[in-house]
């Protein structure tokens, strides 16, 4: 009986992650995100050696658990709306309970704290700052109705968690090296903010026929044309910040070529969607946002660090 129960429980969590937090897909993006933070910091420091394995692992594991905690926080703050408009989701239909998710989030916090203490105790300060902001987000900054009447403010206030997470990732490098934060991080942090806008806009643009009652997509709020243009604008601004960051590590030329090609493709996809907005074309905007993010971060941190270490340059 116990083995059957264990199997059923395992299946419940497998279904939950498949629907709400795909581990493999999210893991790839978070690995690119965290490795870029560590690698970029190392490049700014002019370090001639690769960051420690502990820095890589702590940055990845902490970011992965933080994004999981963000998903759990969403389950809490959206529970009433999900019951009303999206009863097919795992929590409203009873697949998992909020209490179980809460304990999962707490367990993740214990792991994050242990990793910070073991790598560099100074990381705890930045971890606490990130947790506090996450808690405020969960409570909608205690102005839920005011925020929801102002979608732009709602968007940027919730996206600030990404620069905090990225800054923590860089700190895994420079804190463990026992040095001050290197100059030039600001452009990289800006990349994470504007790229967060790109991802959020990309996943919430739908064709008119695919809008759902109670789901606040940006295509519903602004119209699919304005939402698509906002998505492209966020990507252009992200690229500008990324080029400024790449210039700080001597990687400007390659980064310009890579991002230029991706921007051309983004414009093509955006034009095709505007010419005939349907479900398939809107899903391409979402998928392309993920591809853009993966390539952007790898080309800004992990790849240039690997290349310069391969050439024996600091």
N, C-alpha and C positions, 0 to 999 in steps of 0.2 A: 504493500500500500504506500509506503513512504517513497519508493522509487517512482511510482505512478504520480504521486503528488509533486515530486521534484520535477518530473518531466512536464507536467501541466504548468507549473510555475515558470519553468524555463521557457516554455512556449509563449506564455503570456508576455514575458519581457522581450522575447524575440519579436513578437508581433508589435509591441509598443515601439521598440527602436526602429523597426521597419517603417512604421507609419509616421512617427514623430521625431525620431532622431537617428537616421540611418548611420550606423557606426562607421562603415567603410567610407561612404561618400564624405561625411563630415570629417572623419579622421584624416583623409587626404588633404582637404582644405586647411584643417587646423595644423597639420604637419608643415605645410608650406608657410602658413601664417607664422607659426612659432619659430621655425628654422630661419625664416627671413629676419625676424627680430633679433635673434641671437647672432646670426651671421653679419647683419648690417652693423650692429654694435661693435663686433670684433673688428670689422673693416675700418670703422671710424677710429677705433683705438690704435690702429696701425699694428695690431698684434701679429707677430709672425707665425704664431701657432694656432691651431684650431681650438675653439672653445672646448672646455671639458665636456665629457659625456654627461656629467651631472647637469650642466647648464642646458644642454639640448633636451635631456629627458624631463627636467623640471619645467622648462618652458612649455613643452608639448603637453605633458600630463596636466599641468595647472590650467592651461588654456582649454584643453579638452573637457575637463571637469567643469570649468566655468561656463562653457557653452551649454553643457548639460544642465547646469544650474539655471541658466537663462531659460531653457526650455521648460524646466520645472516651474520656474517663476511665472511663465506665461500660462501654464496650466492652472495655476491658482488665480491669477488676475482675470483670466478669461472664462472661468468656470461657469458663471451665470449665463454669459452669452453663448457659450458652447452648448449648455443645456437647452437653450431656446432655439438656436439657429443651426448648431452643428452636433446633433446628438449621435452622429456616426463616429465621432472621435473616441479614442480609447477610454478616456476618463469618464465622459458622460455615459457611455454605454456599459461602464462597470468592468472593463478589462483590468484596469489598475485603479487603485484608490489614491486620493491626494495624500493621505497619511503615509502611504508607502513611498510615494515620490519625495515627500518631505524628509524621510529618513535617508533616502538615497542621496539627496542633496547635502544633508548633514555629514554623511559618510565621506562624500567627496570633499567637503570642507576640511575634515580631519586629515585626509590624505594631502591636500594642498598645504595645510599648515606644517605637517611633518616634512614635506619636501622642502619648503622654504627654510625651516630651521636647520635641516641637514646640509643644505647647500650654502646658505649665507643668512644668518639671523636678521640682517638688515632688510631682507625681502619681506619680512612679516609686515612692516609698515605699509608697503605698497599693496600687499595682499589685503590688508584691512581696509585701505582706501577703496579698493575695487569691490570688496564685499559690501561696504557701506553704500556705495553707489548702486550696486545691484539691489540692495534692500529698498532703497528709495524708489528705484524703478518699479519694483514689485508693488509698492504702495502707490504707484503713479504720482510720486512726489506730493501726495496728500491733496492733489488738485485734479482728480480724475476727470470730472466733467469739464472743467476749464480746458484741460489739455486736449480732450477728445473733440472739442469744438475748434481746435487749432491744429490741424494735421501737420503743418510744417514744423511747428514747435514740438509737437509730439515726436516727429521723426528725428529731429536733430538731438533732442534731449536723450532719446533712447539709444542713439548711435554713439554717444560719448563713452559708452562702456567699452567700445572697441579700441579707441586710443589708450584707455587705461589698461586694457589687457595687453596691448602691444607694448606699451611702456614697461609693463611688468616682464614681458618676454625679453626686452633688451636688458633689463636689470639683472636677469639671470646670468647674463654675461659679465657686465661691469661690476656688479656687486660681488660675484664670486671671484673676480680678479682683484677685488679690494681697491678699486679706483673710482673716481667720480664719473658721473654720466658724461660721455663724450659729447663734444660740440657737434651739432649737425643732426641730432635726433629729431628735431622739431619737424623737419620735412617728412621724415618717415612716419611720424605720428600722424601728421596731416593726411598722409596716404591712407592710413587705416580708417580714419574718419570718413573721408570722401568715398573710399571704396565700400565702406559699410552702407552709405547712401545708395551706391550703385547696386549692391546686392539686394537691398530692401526694395528699391524701386523695381528692379528686374523681376522679383518674385511676386510683386503685387500689381502687375499690369496684365489685364485680361481683355479678351475680345468682348464686345458688348453682350453677346449671347451667353457668355460664360460667367457673368457676374452672379454672385449669390447674395440672397437677402441676409443682412446682418454682418457681411464681410466688407470691411472698409478698405477696398483696394484703391490705389491711386488713380487707376483708370476710371473708377466710378466717381471719385471725388473731383478730379480735374478734367475728365475726358481722356480717351485713350491717346489722342494726339499730343496734348500737353504733357501727359505722363511719360510718353515715349521720348519727347524732347528733353524732359527733365532727366530721364535715365541717361541719355546721350551726354547731356551737359555735365552730369556728375562724373561720367567716365572721362570726359575731357579734362575736368579739373583734377581728377585723380592722376591722370597721366602727367599733367603739368607738375604736380607735387612730386611724383615719382621721378621725373627727369631732374628736378632740383636735388632730390635725394641721391640719385645716381651720380650726379656731378660731384658730390662730396666724396664718393669712393672711386672716382676715375672710371666710371662705367657708363658714361652718358651716351656715347655713340651707339653701343649695342642696345641699350635700353630704348633709345629713340626709334631704332629700326623695329624692334619687337612690338613696342606699344603702337607705333604708327600703323603697322600691318593689322593689328587687332582693332584699332579704331576704324580703319577702313571697313573691315568686316562688320563691325557694330553698326556703322551707318547703313550698310547694305541690308542688314537684318531689320533695322528700324524702319527703313523705307519700305521694305516688303510687308512688314506688319501694318504700316499705315495705309499701304495700297489695298490691303485686303485683310483686315483684322479677324483672325479666326483662332481657334484653340491651338492648332499646331504652331502657328507663327508666334503666338504669345509665349508658348512654352520654350521656343528657341531663345527668346530674350532672357528667360530665367536660366536656361542651361548655359547660354553664352556668358552670363554674369559670373557663373561658377568657374568656367574655363578661364575667363579674364582674370579672376582672382587668383587662381592657381598659377597661371603663367606670370602674372604681375609679381607675386611674392617670391616665387622661385628665382625670377630674373633679377630681383632687387637685393637678395640676401644670400641664399644658399649657393646659387650658381656662381656669382662673382667671387665668393669666398673660396669655393672649390677651385675655380680657375686660377686665382692668384696664389693659392697654396701650391697648386700643381706647378706653377711657374717659379715657385720659390720666392715670391715677392710678398712683402708685408701688406 
